[in-house]
Amino acid sequence: MNANEKTLNTFATRVRQMILQYEEVKKENNELYDLVDQREKEIAKLEAQLKQAQSDYNSLKMAKMIEISDGDMEGAQKRISKLIRDVNKCITLISEK
């Protein structure tokens, strides 16, 4: 085997090695792209869950504010009723004199 044949064999061997390495890197790259796609889908799902949770929280907060308002309304009605009774008592006392 002369020097040119050795050089060609070495070159062919290295080209085969580079092709194998390229295939491995290509496979790894595809796996990484798949992983990125998975993560992006997961992120989108989690963002949707977060948005829903924020919406639920705001709804609950609004419901709590309305509940407090209803309680205040009942208290105000009781105070007004008491004031009306007191005014009626005063009118009765004044009428008797």
Secondary structure, DSSP 4 states (H G I P E B T S, - for coil): --HHHHHHHHHHHHHHHHHHHHHHHHHHHHHHHHHHHHHHHHHHHHHHHHHHHHHHHHHHHHHHHHHHHHHHHHHHHHHHHHHHHHHHHHHHHHHH-
